[in-house]
Each structure stands twice: as structure tokens, then as C-alpha cells.
């Protein structure tokens, strides 16, 4: 498995977690039940902690990191990802908090001390500036990201569908169905 210690701290994985062989999960990282970390994604919990909730997915080429603790900032900036979250391809997450049932679009950058409420969709390529708070139930787009509108009921349902779909895909991999030559 693609797990590495940092000093004396190893990642902790919940039940039925899938880590692709090319992913890197390092140090103080906790991943909840039924979550997945995909191809060439990195979760580097070396100078602070990373928490990924249950049924969340961190897709290909995503980088998750943290800011260290200082006298002025005793907690630093950990990375906290809620339950049923979809992190799209090639996202950068740095020391931020993402609520439950969110979708972070491909190529987005979420900076230190950002707090994203529950059921938020951040559109592909968006940049969320340090310290920004994103209101629950909204669609955010742009560089810098701004609230565009409230999510529809169908979009809110899609947030859950997306995460649940990735639970099924990771189950295929864990069962061998997603790996060539295995049954």
C-alpha cells in the first residue's frame, strides 16, 4: 500500500478504504470508512493533520497538504474533508475545511483557512482565497471564486450521487473487478 510514516506517525485507514498503488498517503492522515484516494493523488500530513470523512473520494493528481503550527497559530491549518465529498481531478487543497456532501471541481485550488459549508459545489478551475467562508447550498465559480446561485434540488442530489458512485467504483477495485487480470 502507498502509505508512509512521518517521524513516528502512520496514516490510519477505516474499513473498506481504497488507495491506488500510485497514491501517496503520508503521516498524520485519517481516512474514513468507504473512502478512496486515486491515481497519483497525495495526502501529506507531515506538519499537521489531514482527515477524510466516510464515503469521500480524492481523485487523480490531487494534492492535499497543511500548514504547520506556530506560536501565533497554535492549530496551524489542518486539512479536513467531510463525509460524502468528491474532490475532482488535479485539485490543490491546502489547510482548509470542506463540509459534508460537497463537490470540488477539477483543477480548483482551495487555500489555507477556507471553510466550505455542507452541500457546496465549487466549479472547475476555481480559486478560493485564504480565509474565505463558503455558504452551504451554493455554487461558487471563478478566480477568485464567488457565489453564483443556490444549488437546485437536483444538484444537491447529485452531490450525494457522485460520492456514492465512487464508493461503488472503489468496491469494484477492492473486489478485483477494476484491476486487469484479477477476478
PAZAPA-4460 file (N, C-alpha, C; in steps of 0.05 Angstrom, whole numbers, plus 32768, in hexadecimal, padded with zeros to 4 digits):
% residues 183
    n_x    n_y    n_z   ca_x   ca_y   ca_z    c_x    c_y    c_z   seq   type   mol
   8011   7FE8   8000   8000   8000   8000   8011   8019   8000     1      X     A
   8007   802F   7FF5   8017   8047   7FF2   8016   8058   800C     2      X     A
   801D   804D   8022   801C   805B   803C   8038   805E   8046     3      X     A
   803E   8077   8050   8058   807D   805C   8054   808B   8077     4      X     A
   8067   8085   8089   8067   8093   80A2   8075   80AE   809F     5      X     A
   806E   80C0   80B0   807E   80D8   80B4   8086   80D8   80D1     6      X     A
   80A0   80D8   80D7   80AA   80D3   80F1   809E   80BA   80FC     7      X     A
   808E   80BB   8112   8083   80A2   811D   8065   80A0   8118     8      X     A
   805A   80AF   8104   803E   80AF   80FF   8037   80A3   80E5     9      X     A
   8026   808E   80E6   801D   8081   80CD   8000   8088   80C8    10      X     A
   7FF7   8088   80AF   7FDB   808C   80A9   7FCA   8077   80B5    11      X     A
   7FB1   807E   80BB   7F9D   806B   80C6   7F86   8069   80B2    12      X     A
   7F80   8051   80A9   7F6B   804D   8095   7F53   803F   80A2    13      X     A
   7F3B   8049   809A   7F22   803C   80A3   7F1D   8022   8093    14      X     A
   7F06   8017   8096   7EFF   7FFE   8089   7EF9   8004   806B    15      X     A
   7F02   7FF1   805B   7EFC   7FF1   803E   7F06   800A   802F    16      X     A
   7F1D   8015   8038   7F29   802B   802B   7F39   8021   8013    17      X     A
   7F39   802F   7FFD   7F49   8028   7FE6   7F5D   803E   7FE1    18      X     A
   7F77   8036   7FE0   7F8D   8048   7FD8   7F99   803C   7FBF    19      X     A
   7F99   804B   7FA9   7FA6   8042   7F91   7FC4   803F   7F96    20      X     A
   7FD1   802C   7F89   7FED   8027   7F8E   7FFF   803F   7F88    21      X     A
   7FF6   8051   7F77   8006   8068   7F70   8001   8080   7F83    22      X     A
   7FED   807E   7F94   7FE7   8094   7FA7   7FFD   8094   7FBD    23      X     A
   7FFF   80AB   7FCA   8011   80AD   7FE1   8001   80B9   7FF9    24      X     A
   8001   80AA   800F   7FF3   80B3   8027   8008   80B2   803D    25      X     A
   800E   80CA   8048   8026   80CD   8059   801F   80DA   8074    26      X     A
   8028   80CD   8089   8027   80DA   80A4   800C   80D9   80B1    27      X     A
   8005   80F0   80BD   7FED   80F2   80CE   7FD4   80F6   80BC    28      X     A
   7FCC   80E0   80B0   7FB5   80E0   809E   7FA1   80CA   80A8    29      X     A
   7F88   80D2   80AB   7F73   80BF   80B2   7F5E   80BF   809C    30      X     A
   7F59   80A7   8092   7F45   80A5   807C   7F2E   8093   8085    31      X     A
   7F16   809E   8082   7EFE   8090   808C   7EF5   8079   807B    32      X     A
   7EE3   8069   8086   7ED9   8052   8078   7ECF   8058   805C    33      X     A
   7ED4   8046   804A   7EC9   8046   802E   7ED3   805E   801E    34      X     A
   7EE9   806A   8026   7EF4   8080   8016   7F0A   8076   8004    35      X     A
   7F13   8087   7FF1   7F27   807E   7FDD   7F39   8095   7FD6    36      X     A
   7F52   808D   7FD0   7F67   80A0   7FC7   7F72   8094   7FAD    37      X     A
   7F70   80A4   7F97   7F75   8099   7F7C   7F91   809F   7F72    38      X     A
   7F94   8099   7F58   7FAE   8099   7F4B   7FBE   80B2   7F4F    39      X     A
   7FD6   80AF   7F59   7FE9   80C5   7F5C   7FE0   80DC   7F6E    40      X     A
   7FCC   80D7   7F7E   7FC3   80EB   7F92   7FD6   80EA   7FAA    41      X     A
   7FDA   8100   7FB7   7FEC   8102   7FCF   7FDC   810F   7FE6    42      X     A
   7FDD   8101   7FFD   7FD3   810D   8016   7FEB   810D   8029    43      X     A
   7FF7   8125   802D   8010   8127   803C   800B   8134   8057    44      X     A
   8007   8123   806B   8002   812D   8086   801B   812C   8097    45      X     A
   802F   813C   808F   8048   813C   809D   8049   8151   80B3    46      X     A
   8041   8169   80AE   8044   817F   80C2   8029   8186   80CF    47      X     A
   8015   8178   80C8   7FFA   817B   80D4   7FEA   8163   80CB    48      X     A
   7FD1   8162   80D4   7FC0   814A   80CF   7FAE   814E   80B7    49      X     A
   7FA7   8137   80AB   7F93   8136   8095   7F7E   8122   809D    50      X     A
   7F65   812A   809A   7F4F   8117   80A0   7F3D   8116   8088    51      X     A
   7F37   80FE   807F   7F24   80FA   8069   7F0D   80EA   8075    52      X     A
   7EF5   80F4   8072   7EDD   80E6   807D   7ED6   80CD   806E    53      X     A
   7EBF   80C2   8075   7EB6   80A9   8069   7EAA   80AF   804D    54      X     A
   7EAC   809B   803C   7EA0   809B   8021   7EA9   80B3   8010    55      X     A
   7EC2   80BD   8014   7ECC   80D3   8005   7EE1   80C8   7FF1    56      X     A
   7EE6   80D8   7FDC   7EFA   80CF   7FC8   7F0C   80E6   7FC1    57      X     A
   7F26   80E0   7FBF   7F3B   80F3   7FB8   7F46   80E9   7F9D    58      X     A
   7F3F   80F7   7F88   7F45   80ED   7F6D   7F61   80F3   7F63    59      X     A
   7F67   80E8   7F4C   7F81   80E8   7F40   7F8F   8103   7F40    60      X     A
   7FA9   8103   7F48   7FBB   811A   7F47   7FB4   8130   7F5B    61      X     A
   7FA3   812A   7F6E   7F9D   813E   7F83   7FB3   813F   7F97    62      X     A
   7FB9   8157   7FA1   7FCD   815C   7FB6   7FBF   8167   7FCE    63      X     A
   7FC1   8159   7FE5   7FB7   8163   7FFE   7FCE   8167   8012    64      X     A
   7FD0   817F   801C   7FE5   8185   802F   7FDB   8198   8045    65      X     A
   7FEC   81A0   8057   7FE4   81AE   806F   7FF8   81C4   8076    66      X     A
   7FF1   81D6   8089   8005   81E9   8093   800B   81E2   80B0    67      X     A
   8024   81E6   80B7   802E   81DE   80D2   8024   81F1   80E8    68      X     A
   8026   81E7   8100   801F   81F6   8118   8035   8209   811F    69      X     A
   802E   8221   8128   8041   8235   8132   8037   8241   814C    70      X     A
   8047   8251   8159   803F   825E   8171   8027   8270   816C    71      X     A
   8027   827E   8155   8011   8290   814E   7FF8   8280   8145    72      X     A
   7FFD   8268   813A   7FE6   8257   8131   7FEA   823B   813C    73      X     A
   7FE2   8236   8154   7FE7   821D   8161   7FDB   8205   8154    74      X     A
   7FC5   8208   8144   7FB9   81F2   8136   7FC3   81F0   8119    75      X     A
   7FD2   8204   8110   7FDA   8204   80F4   7FC2   8203   80E2    76      X     A
   7FC4   81F5   80CC   7FAE   81F1   80B9   7FAD   81D4   80B1    77      X     A
   7F9D   81C3   80BF   7F9A   81A8   80B7   7F88   81A7   809E    78      X     A
   7F87   8190   8091   7F75   818B   807A   7F60   8178   8084    79      X     A
   7F47   8181   8082   7F30   8171   808B   7F1C   816F   8075    80      X     A
   7F17   8156   806D   7F03   8150   8057   7EED   8140   8064    81      X     A
   7ED4   8149   8060   7EBD   813D   806C   7EB5   8122   8060    82      X     A
   7E9D   8119   8065   7E91   8101   805B   7E84   8106   8040    83      X     A
   7E84   80F2   802E   7E77   80F3   8014   7E81   810B   8004    84      X     A
   7E9B   810F   8003   7EA7   8124   7FF4   7EB5   8119   7FDC    85      X     A
   7EB2   8127   7FC5   7EC0   8120   7FAD   7ED5   8136   7FA7    86      X     A
   7EEE   812E   7FA7   7F04   8141   7FA0   7F0C   8139   7F83    87      X     A
   7F07   814B   7F70   7F0D   8145   7F54   7F2B   8143   7F4E    88      X     A
   7F30   813C   7F35   7F4C   8138   7F2C   7F5C   8152   7F2E    89      X     A
   7F76   814E   7F36   7F8A   8164   7F36   7F81   817C   7F47    90      X     A
   7F75   8177   7F5E   7F6E   818C   7F71   7F85   8190   7F84    91      X     A
   7F89   81A9   7F8D   7F9C   81AF   7FA3   7F8C   81B8   7FBB    92      X     A
   7F8F   81A9   7FD1   7F82   81B0   7FEA   7F99   81B6   7FFE    93      X     A
   7F98   81CD   800B   7FAD   81D4   801D   7FA2   81E0   8037    94      X     A
   7FA2   81D0   804C   7F9B   81D9   8067   7F7F   81E5   8068    95      X     A
   7F6B   81D8   805C   7F50   81E2   805B   7F3D   81CD   8067    96      X     A
   7F24   81D6   806A   7F0F   81C4   8075   7EF8   81C3   8061    97      X     A
   7EF1   81AB   8059   7EDC   81A6   8046   7EC6   8197   8054    98      X     A
   7EAD   81A2   8053   7E96   8195   8060   7E8E   817C   8053    99      X     A
   7E77   8172   805B   7E6C   8158   8051   7E5E   815D   8036   100      X     A
   7E5E   8148   8025   7E4F   8148   800C   7E56   8160   7FFA   101      X     A
   7E70   8164   7FF6   7E7A   8179   7FE5   7E87   816D   7FCC   102      X     A
   7E89   817D   7FB7   7E98   8175   7F9F   7EAB   818C   7F99   103      X     A
   7EC5   8185   7F98   7EDA   8199   7F91   7EE2   8192   7F74   104      X     A
   7EDC   81A4   7F62   7EE1   819F   7F45   7EFE   819C   7F3D   105      X     A
   7F02   818F   7F27   7F1D   8189   7F1D   7F2E   81A3   7F1B   106      X     A
   7F47   81A0   7F23   7F5A   81B6   7F20   7F56   81CE   7F33   107      X     A
   7F44   81CB   7F46   7F40   81E1   7F5A   7F56   81E2   7F6E   108      X     A
   7F59   81F9   7F7A   7F6C   81FE   7F90   7F5D   8209   7FA7   109      X     A
   7F60   81FC   7FBE   7F53   8205   7FD7   7F69   820A   7FEB   110      X     A
   7F6B   8223   7FF3   7F82   822C   8003   7F7E   822A   8021   111      X     A
   7F93   8231   8031   7F93   822F   804E   7F7B   823E   805A   112      X     A
   7F70   8231   806F   7F5C   823C   8080   7F41   8241   8072   113      X     A
   7F3D   8237   805B   7F23   8238   804E   7F11   8224   805D   114      X     A
   7EF8   822C   8061   7EE4   821A   806C   7ECD   8218   8059   115      X     A
   7EC8   8200   804F   7EB2   81FB   803C   7E9C   81ED   804B   116      X     A
   7E84   81F9   804A   7E6D   81ED   8057   7E64   81D3   8049   117      X     A
   7E4F   81C7   8053   7E44   81AE   8048   7E36   81B4   802D   118      X     A
   7E36   81A0   801C   7E28   81A1   8003   7E2F   81B9   7FF2   119      X     A
   7E49   81BC   7FED   7E54   81D1   7FDD   7E61   81C5   7FC4   120      X     A
   7E5D   81D2   7FAD   7E6A   81CA   7F95   7E7D   81E0   7F8D   121      X     A
   7E97   81D9   7F8A   7EAB   81ED   7F80   7EB2   81E5   7F64   122      X     A
   7EAC   81F6   7F51   7EAF   81F0   7F35   7ECC   81EC   7F2D   123      X     A
   7ED0   81DD   7F18   7EEB   81D6   7F0E   7EFC   81EF   7F0A   124      X     A
   7F15   81ED   7F12   7F28   8203   7F0D   7F26   821B   7F20   125      X     A
   7F15   8218   7F34   7F11   822F   7F47   7F28   8232   7F5A   126      X     A
   7F2C   824A   7F65   7F3F   8250   7F79   7F31   825C   7F91   127      X     A
   7F33   824F   7FA8   7F26   8259   7FC0   7F3D   8265   7FD1   128      X     A
   7F3C   827F   7FD5   7F51   828E   7FE3   7F52   8287   8000   129      X     A
   7F6A   828A   800C   7F6E   8284   8028   7F59   8291   803B   130      X     A
   7F4F   8281   804E   7F3D   828C   8062   7F20   828F   805A   131      X     A
   7F1A   828A   8041   7EFE   828E   8037   7EEC   8279   8043   132      X     A
   7ED3   8281   8048   7EBE   826E   8052   7EA9   826B   803C   133      X     A
   7EA4   8252   8034   7E90   824D   801F   7E77   8242   802B   134      X     A
   7E61   8250   8025   7E47   824A   8031   7E3B   8230   8026   135      X     A
   7E2F   8221   8038   7E22   8207   8031   7E0D   820B   801B   136      X     A
   7E0C   81F6   800A   7DF7   81F6   7FF5   7DFB   8207   7FDD   137      X     A
   7E14   8210   7FD9   7E19   8223   7FC3   7E2C   8218   7FAE   138      X     A
   7E2B   8223   7F96   7E3F   821E   7F81   7E52   8236   7F81   139      X     A
   7E6C   8230   7F81   7E81   8244   7F80   7E92   823F   7F66   140      X     A
   7E98   8255   7F59   7EA8   8254   7F40   7EBC   826B   7F3F   141      X     A
   7ED2   8266   7F31   7EE4   827C   7F2A   7EFE   827D   7F39   142      X     A
   7F0E   8291   7F31   7F29   8297   7F3D   7F2B   82B4   7F42   143      X     A
   7F24   82BD   7F5A   7F1C   82AE   7F72   7EFF   82A4   7F70   144      X     A
   7EF9   828F   7F7E   7EDF   8283   7F7E   7ECB   8295   7F8B   145      X     A
   7EB3   8298   7F7F   7E9D   82A7   7F8A   7E84   8296   7F89   146      X     A
   7E71   829C   7F9B   7E58   828E   7F9B   7E48   8296   7F82   147      X     A
   7E3F   8283   7F73   7E30   8288   7F5A   7E12   8285   7F5F   148      X     A
   7E0A   8270   7F6E   7DEE   826B   7F73   7DEB   8254   7F86   149      X     A
   7DD3   8251   7F90   7DCC   8239   7FA1   7DCB   8221   7F8F   150      X     A
   7DD3   820A   7F9A   7DD1   81F1   7F8C   7DB4   81E8   7F8A   151      X     A
   7DAD   81DB   7F74   7D92   81D0   7F70   7D90   81B6   7F80   152      X     A
   7D78   81AC   7F83   7D74   8192   7F91   7D83   817C   7F81   153      X     A
   7D82   817D   7F67   7D90   8169   7F57   7DAE   816A   7F5B   154      X     A
   7DB9   8182   7F5D   7DD6   8185   7F61   7DDE   817B   7F7D   155      X     A
   7DCE   8180   7F91   7DD3   8176   7FAC   7DD2   8158   7FAC   156      X     A
   7DBF   814C   7F9E   7DBD   812F   7F9C   7DD6   8124   7F8E   157      X     A
   7DE0   8132   7F7A   7DF8   812A   7F6B   7E10   8128   7F7D   158      X     A
   7E13   813B   7F90   7E29   813A   7FA3   7E2B   811F   7FB1   159      X     A
   7E15   8115   7FBA   7E14   80FB   7FC7   7E19   80E5   7FB3   160      X     A
   7E0C   80E7   7F9C   7E0F   80D2   7F87   7E2D   80CF   7F7F   161      X     A
   7E3B   80E5   7F7C   7E57   80E5   7F73   7E68   80D5   7F87   162      X     A
   7E64   80DB   7FA1   7E74   80CD   7FB6   7E6C   80B0   7FB7   163      X     A
   7E52   80AA   7FB5   7E49   808E   7FB6   7E53   807E   7F9E   164      X     A
   7E55   808B   7F86   7E5F   807F   7F6E   7E7D   8076   7F73   165      X     A
   7E8C   8088   7F7F   7EA8   8081   7F84   7EAC   806B   7F99   166      X     A
   7E98   8069   7FAB   7E99   8052   7FBE   7E96   8038   7FAE   167      X     A
   7E83   8038   7F9A   7E80   8020   7F89   7E99   801A   7F79   168      X     A
   7EA5   802F   7F6D   7EBD   802A   7F5D   7ED4   801F   7F6E   169      X     A
   7ED8   802A   7F86   7EEE   8020   7F97   7EE8   8004   7FA0   170      X     A
   7ECE   7FFD   7FA4   7EC7   7FE2   7FAB   7ECF   7FCF   7F94   171      X     A
   7ECB   7FD7   7F7B   7ED3   7FC7   7F64   7EF1   7FC2   7F65   172      X     A
   7F01   7FD7   7F6B   7F1E   7FD3   7F6D   7F25   7FC1   7F84   173      X     A
   7F19   7FC5   7F9B   7F1F   7FB4   7FB2   7F18   7F97   7FAD   174      X     A
   7F03   7F92   7F9D   7EFA   7F78   7F96   7F09   7F6C   7F7E   175      X     A
   7F1B   7F7C   7F72   7F2A   7F72   7F5B   7F1E   7F78   7F40   176      X     A
   7F05   7F81   7F40   7EF8   7F86   7F26   7F05   7F9D   7F17   177      X     A
   7F12   7FAF   7F25   7F1E   7FC7   7F17   7F3B   7FC3   7F11   178      X     A
   7F46   7FAC   7F16   7F62   7FA7   7F11   7F65   7F92   7EFB   179      X     A
   7F73   7F99   7EE5   7F76   7F86   7ECF   7F83   7F6C   7ED9   180      X     A
   7F77   7F56   7ED0   7F83   7F3C   7ED7   7F7A   7F31   7EF1   181      X     A
   7F6B   7F3F   7F01   7F61   7F35   7F1B   7F43   7F30   7F19   182      X     A
   7F3A   7F1D   7F2A   7F1D   7F18   7F2A   7F12   7F1E   7F45   183      X     A
***
